[in-house]
Amino acid sequence: MKAYRSSLLRFDTDSRQAIFDQDGLLVVGPDAEGRQRVVAAGDHAALAARFPDVPVEHLPGRIIAPGFVDLHIHFPQTDVIGSPAEGLLPWLENYTFPHESRYVEEAHASELAPVFVDELLRNGVTTALAFATSHPSSVEALFAEAQKRSLRLITGKVLQDRFSPDGVRDETEQSLIDTETLIRKWHGVDRLGYAITPRFAPTSTPEQLRGAGELAARYPEVWIQSHVAENLGEVEWVRQLFPEARSYLAVYDEYGLMRERAIYAHCIHFDDEDRALMRDRRTAAAVSPTSNLFLGSGFFDYASADRVGFGYGLASDVGGGTSFSPFHTMLAAYYVGREGQTKQGISLSPQELWWQHTAGGAAALGLAGTIGNLQPGCEADFVVLDPQATPMLARKTQAAENLDELLFAMIVLGDDRLVERSVISQAL
């Protein structure tokens, strides 16, 4: 076992409230499989006597917090960040698809995978649900790199057999064969998980969507990920392609693609029937505020999501999203909460924002109690934060009079410089 002494942030699993120990102790040790987990967490004075022989790494002035969970990010769009476009569909055509077409080359995918994982860890992200491309080589490269780093990562081959340019469009039957092959090879290996990944309903034929739903039924332990109701033009396109469907979201339900462990990015242009369907199917939303602001897609309606009661967590959505940084994402979510679809606006608390990007993301993935928190039994994924990493951050955090002021200062002023170290739960 090993212990870390510093300020310590974690969450009460029932109330979603943060627990903060100014002088805390985090004790980690191996489970039956040798994976490092949290053995104890709390006030140093209360815990230290229980672990007299455990070596302690003292980190004065630092804060240990749960590693961040990114619920929606695109591995092949690492180099697409900051590309200008008039909206979602032109952005896909002019930037995203040309970049993704290069991942047919195994060497290119293998070159970019370490860059992508480096950026995740540099920004404190220790779990990610990621899109690859339609090329199996992109999935192989990303899984291999994540396995080498012991990163908890979920990804999958994109399914898109229509309305896609040469180079990224796949073939219906082969795409499903490739998906099942990848599931059998990678799902459940070390800390890796597979996600069945239709790009979005318009770019999959009914046959491909049906096949994806059949795979989801055959492998209930894998995840599902896609996009829904991001952009009004996209919503209208779906209405034309699937005129019999009640809504865009209902298309996925019709094909068996809504269940627990299904994550849909954006979920902006919903009505209450859509929200109730998300709740009833135990499907969660990946809220992607920097992407939605950047592409002018709209605002996730937090108030209505809470009123109807479906789950959600935060996501960077790189490369439509503008940063790998969870601090940038949390700040953008604060802006979005202020606006909202209802125009009534809500003020998301710093603790709530932080919860959405850690324990809330874990709950959305069906991994509550495993990741996203530092309660006993959780895997020992955490970040070491330096609240004095920049002059302005130091001034503001030193002046904080309570936990909300401290957390909000880091949300507003933080970036990758705040993350001194990301620690991954590795097998001994």
C-alpha positions in Angstrom: 0.0 0.0 0.0 0.9 3.6 -0.4 -0.6 6.8 1.0 -0.7 10.4 -0.2 -1.2 13.4 2.1 -2.6 16.6 0.8 -5.9 18.4 0.5 -8.5 15.8 -0.7 -11.6 16.2 -2.8 -14.2 13.4 -3.3 -18.0 13.1 -3.5 -20.8 11.7 -1.5 -22.4 9.2 -3.8 -26.0 9.9 -2.7 -26.1 13.7 -2.3 -23.6 14.5 -5.1 -22.0 17.0 -2.6 -18.3 17.4 -2.5 -16.3 16.3 0.6 -13.2 18.2 1.2 -10.4 17.5 3.7 -8.0 20.4 4.1 -5.4 18.0 5.4 -6.4 14.7 3.9 -5.0 11.2 3.5 -5.6 8.9 0.5 -4.5 5.3 1.0 -4.3 3.0 -2.0 -3.5 -0.7 -2.3 -4.0 -3.7 -4.6 -7.2 -5.6 -4.9 -7.4 -9.4 -5.6 -6.4 -8.8 -9.3 -3.5 -6.5 -8.3 -5.3 -3.4 -9.5 -4.7 -0.4 -7.2 -7.9 0.8 -5.4 -8.7 3.3 -2.7 -8.4 1.7 0.7 -9.3 4.7 2.8 -9.8 8.4 2.3 -10.4 11.2 4.8 -8.9 13.5 7.4 -5.2 12.8 8.0 -5.5 13.0 11.7 -8.4 10.5 11.8 -6.8 8.0 9.5 -3.0 8.1 10.0 -3.0 5.9 13.1 -4.7 3.1 11.1 -1.8 2.9 8.6 1.4 3.4 10.7 3.6 1.4 8.3 2.3 2.6 5.0 4.8 5.0 3.2 3.3 8.5 2.7 4.0 10.9 -0.1 3.4 14.4 1.3 2.2 16.9 -1.2 1.9 20.2 0.7 -0.2 22.9 -1.0 -1.7 20.4 -3.5 -5.2 19.0 -3.9 -5.8 15.4 -4.8 -9.1 15.0 -6.8 -10.8 12.2 -8.8 -9.5 11.8 -12.3 -11.8 13.4 -14.9 -14.2 11.4 -17.0 -14.7 12.6 -20.6 -18.0 11.2 -21.9 -17.5 12.1 -25.6 -14.4 12.8 -27.5 -13.1 12.1 -31.0 -9.6 10.6 -31.2 -9.1 11.3 -35.0 -10.1 14.9 -34.5 -7.1 15.8 -32.4 -5.8 18.0 -35.2 -9.2 19.4 -36.1 -9.5 21.7 -33.0 -9.9 25.3 -34.0 -11.0 24.8 -37.6 -13.4 27.5 -38.7 -16.8 26.6 -40.2 -20.3 27.9 -40.6 -21.8 25.1 -38.7 -21.8 21.3 -38.0 -22.4 19.9 -41.5 -19.8 22.2 -43.3 -17.4 21.5 -40.5 -17.7 17.8 -41.1 -17.4 18.0 -44.8 -14.4 20.5 -44.9 -12.3 19.3 -42.0 -13.5 16.2 -40.1 -13.9 13.7 -42.9 -10.7 14.6 -44.7 -8.7 14.2 -41.4 -10.5 10.9 -40.6 -9.8 9.4 -44.0 -6.1 9.4 -43.1 -6.7 6.8 -40.4 -7.0 4.1 -42.9 -3.2 4.1 -42.7 -2.1 2.1 -39.7 1.0 4.1 -39.3 -0.9 7.4 -39.1 -3.3 6.0 -36.4 -0.3 4.7 -34.4 1.4 8.0 -34.6 -1.6 10.0 -33.3 -2.7 7.6 -30.6 0.2 8.6 -28.2 -0.5 12.3 -28.9 -4.2 11.8 -28.0 -3.5 9.9 -24.8 -0.8 12.4 -23.8 -3.3 15.2 -24.1 -5.9 13.4 -22.0 -3.5 12.7 -19.2 -1.9 16.1 -19.3 -5.3 17.6 -18.8 -6.3 15.2 -16.0 -8.6 12.9 -18.0 -8.2 9.4 -16.7 -11.3 7.8 -18.4 -12.6 8.6 -21.9 -15.4 7.4 -24.1 -14.0 8.1 -27.5 -14.9 7.8 -31.2 -12.3 6.3 -33.5 -13.0 6.3 -37.2 -14.7 3.8 -39.6 -11.3 2.1 -40.0 -10.6 -0.9 -37.7 -6.9 0.2 -37.7 -7.9 3.4 -35.7 -9.5 1.3 -33.0 -6.6 -1.1 -32.8 -4.1 1.8 -32.5 -6.0 3.6 -29.7 -6.7 0.4 -27.7 -3.1 -0.6 -27.9 -1.9 2.8 -26.7 -4.4 2.9 -23.9 -3.5 -0.6 -22.8 0.1 0.3 -22.7 -0.7 3.3 -20.3 -3.3 1.4 -18.2 -5.8 4.1 -19.2 -9.5 3.2 -18.8 -10.8 3.8 -22.3 -13.9 2.9 -24.2 -13.9 3.3 -28.0 -15.3 1.7 -31.2 -15.2 1.6 -34.9 -17.5 4.2 -36.4 -20.4 2.9 -38.5 -21.3 5.1 -41.5 -22.4 3.3 -44.7 -24.2 6.2 -46.5 -24.0 9.9 -47.0 -20.3 9.9 -46.3 -17.4 10.6 -48.7 -15.0 8.0 -50.1 -12.4 7.3 -47.5 -14.7 7.2 -44.5 -17.8 5.4 -45.8 -17.9 1.7 -44.9 -19.8 -1.3 -46.2 -22.8 -2.5 -44.3 -22.1 -6.2 -43.8 -18.3 -5.8 -43.3 -18.8 -3.0 -40.8 -20.8 -5.2 -38.6 -18.4 -8.1 -39.0 -15.5 -5.8 -38.1 -17.4 -4.5 -35.0 -18.0 -7.9 -33.6 -14.4 -9.0 -34.3 -13.2 -5.9 -32.3 -15.6 -6.6 -29.5 -14.3 -10.1 -29.1 -10.7 -9.0 -29.2 -10.7 -5.9 -27.0 -13.8 -5.6 -24.8 -13.0 -6.3 -21.1 -9.2 -6.6 -21.7 -7.5 -4.8 -18.9 -9.3 -1.5 -18.5 -10.6 -1.4 -22.0 -14.2 -1.4 -23.2 -15.9 -1.5 -26.6 -18.6 0.9 -27.8 -20.9 0.2 -30.7 -20.6 3.5 -32.6 -23.0 4.6 -35.3 -21.8 8.1 -36.3 -25.3 9.4 -36.3 -28.6 8.2 -37.7 -28.3 9.9 -41.1 -25.1 8.3 -42.0 -26.2 4.7 -41.3 -28.7 2.8 -43.4 -31.6 1.1 -41.6 -29.8 -2.2 -42.3 -26.6 -1.0 -40.5 -28.6 0.4 -37.6 -30.6 -2.8 -37.3 -27.3 -4.8 -37.3 -25.9 -2.5 -34.6 -28.9 -3.1 -32.5 -28.6 -6.8 -32.9 -25.0 -6.6 -31.7 -26.0 -4.5 -28.7 -28.5 -7.2 -27.7 -25.9 -9.9 -28.2 -23.3 -8.1 -26.2 -25.3 -6.3 -23.4 -22.1 -5.5 -21.5 -20.6 -3.3 -24.2 -21.4 0.4 -24.5 -23.2 2.3 -27.3 -22.4 5.8 -28.4 -23.7 8.2 -31.0 -24.9 11.8 -31.6 -28.5 13.0 -31.4 -30.3 16.3 -31.8 -27.2 18.5 -32.0 -28.2 20.8 -34.7 -31.6 21.9 -36.2 -30.5 21.2 -39.7 -29.5 17.7 -38.7 -32.8 17.2 -36.9 -34.7 18.2 -40.1 -32.5 15.8 -42.1 -33.4 12.9 -39.8 -37.1 13.8 -40.1 -36.8 13.5 -43.9 -34.9 10.2 -43.8 -37.0 8.6 -41.1 -40.5 10.1 -41.6 -42.2 7.3 -39.6 -40.1 8.0 -36.4 -41.7 10.2 -33.7 -38.4 12.0 -33.2 -34.6 11.8 -34.0 -34.0 10.0 -30.7 -36.8 7.6 -31.4 -34.9 6.3 -34.4 -32.2 4.8 -32.1 -34.9 3.3 -29.8 -36.6 1.6 -32.8 -33.3 -0.2 -33.6 -32.5 -1.3 -30.1 -29.8 1.3 -29.4 -31.1 2.8 -26.2 -30.4 1.1 -23.0 -28.1 1.3 -20.0 -24.5 1.9 -21.1 -25.7 4.0 -24.1 -24.4 7.5 -24.2 -25.7 10.1 -26.7 -23.8 13.3 -27.3 -25.5 16.7 -27.3 -29.3 16.0 -26.7 -30.1 19.7 -27.3 -33.3 19.8 -29.4 -35.4 17.5 -27.2 -39.0 17.6 -26.0 -40.3 16.0 -22.9 -41.1 12.7 -24.6 -37.5 12.4 -25.7 -36.4 13.2 -22.1 -38.7 10.6 -20.7 -37.4 8.1 -23.2 -33.8 8.7 -22.1 -34.9 8.3 -18.5 -36.9 5.1 -19.1 -34.2 3.5 -21.1 -31.5 4.5 -18.5 -29.6 6.2 -21.4 -27.4 9.2 -20.6 -26.4 12.4 -22.3 -22.9 13.6 -22.9 -23.2 17.4 -22.6 -20.6 19.1 -24.8 -20.8 22.8 -24.1 -17.6 24.1 -25.8 -18.6 22.3 -29.0 -22.2 23.5 -28.9 -21.0 27.1 -28.4 -18.3 26.8 -31.1 -20.6 25.4 -33.7 -23.6 27.4 -32.7 -25.7 24.3 -32.2 -27.7 25.4 -29.1 -27.8 24.9 -25.4 -28.4 21.7 -23.4 -31.5 22.3 -21.2 -30.3 21.3 -17.7 -33.5 22.4 -16.0 -35.7 20.2 -18.2 -33.3 17.2 -17.9 -33.4 17.5 -14.1 -37.2 18.0 -14.1 -37.8 14.8 -16.2 -34.9 13.0 -14.6 -32.4 11.5 -17.0 -28.7 11.2 -16.5 -25.9 13.2 -18.0 -22.2 14.1 -17.7 -19.7 16.4 -19.3 -17.7 15.9 -22.4 -15.0 17.9 -24.4 -16.2 16.7 -27.9 -12.8 17.4 -29.3 -12.4 18.5 -32.1 -15.7 20.3 -32.3 -14.9 21.1 -28.7 -12.2 23.6 -28.3 -10.1 22.1 -25.6 -9.1 18.9 -23.9 -9.2 20.8 -20.6 -12.0 19.8 -18.2 -11.8 23.3 -16.7 -12.7 24.9 -20.0 -15.5 22.4 -20.4 -16.9 23.1 -16.9 -16.7 26.8 -17.4 -18.6 26.5 -20.7 -21.2 24.4 -19.0 -21.7 27.2 -16.5 -22.4 29.6 -19.4 -24.8 27.1 -21.0 -26.6 26.6 -17.7 -27.1 30.4 -17.5 -28.7 30.4 -20.9 -30.6 27.1 -21.3 -33.3 26.3 -23.7 -36.0 27.5 -21.4 -34.4 30.9 -21.2 -35.0 30.8 -17.5 -31.4 30.0 -16.8 -29.9 28.1 -13.8 -26.7 28.6 -11.9 -24.8 25.4 -11.8 -22.8 25.3 -8.6 -19.0 24.6 -8.7 -19.6 21.3 -6.9 -22.3 20.2 -9.4 -20.0 21.1 -12.4 -17.1 19.1 -10.9 -19.5 16.2 -10.1 -20.7 16.1 -13.7 -17.1 15.7 -15.0 -16.1 13.0 -12.4 -18.6 10.9 -10.4 -21.5 12.0 -12.7 -19.7 10.8 -15.8 -18.9 7.5 -14.1 -22.6 7.0 -13.2 -23.6 7.8 -16.8 -21.2 5.0 -17.9 -22.6 2.6 -15.4 -19.3 2.7 -13.5 -20.3 4.5 -10.3 -18.2 3.3 -7.5 -15.4 2.2 -9.9 -14.1 5.4 -11.3 -14.8 9.2 -10.9 -14.5 9.2 -7.2 -12.1 8.6 -4.4 -14.2 6.7 -2.0 -13.0 3.3 -0.7 -13.3 0.6 -3.4 -12.8 3.0 -6.4 -9.9 2.5 -8.7 -7.1 4.8 -7.8 -7.3 7.2 -10.7 -6.6 10.7 -9.5 -5.1 14.1 -10.3 -2.7 16.2 -8.3 -3.7 19.8 -8.7 -1.5 22.8 -7.9 -3.8 25.7 -7.1 -0.9 28.1 -7.3 0.1 27.0 -10.8 -0.4 30.6 -12.2 -0.1 34.0 -10.5 -3.8 34.8 -10.9 -4.9 31.3 -9.8 -2.7 31.6 -6.7 -4.2 34.9 -5.8 -7.8 33.7 -6.2 -7.4 30.3 -4.5 -5.6 31.8 -1.6 -8.4 34.3 -1.1 -11.1 31.6 -1.2 -13.3 31.6 1.9 -15.1 28.3 1.3 -15.1 25.2 -1.0 -17.3 26.7 -3.7 -15.0 29.7 -4.1 -12.0 27.4 -4.3 -13.5 25.1 -6.9 -15.0 27.9 -9.0 -11.6 29.8 -9.0 -10.0 26.6 -10.5 -12.9 26.2 -13.0 -12.6 29.8 -14.2 -8.8 30.2 -14.2 -7.6 26.6 -14.6 -6.2 24.8 -17.6 -3.6 22.1 -18.1 -1.1 24.0 -15.9 -3.3 23.3 -12.9 -2.8 19.5 -13.4 0.6 18.7 -11.9 0.2 15.0 -12.3 -2.3 12.3 -13.4 -2.1 9.0 -11.6 -3.5 5.9 -13.1 -4.7 2.8 -11.3 -2.1 0.3 -12.6 -1.9 -3.4 -12.0 1.1 -4.3 -9.8 
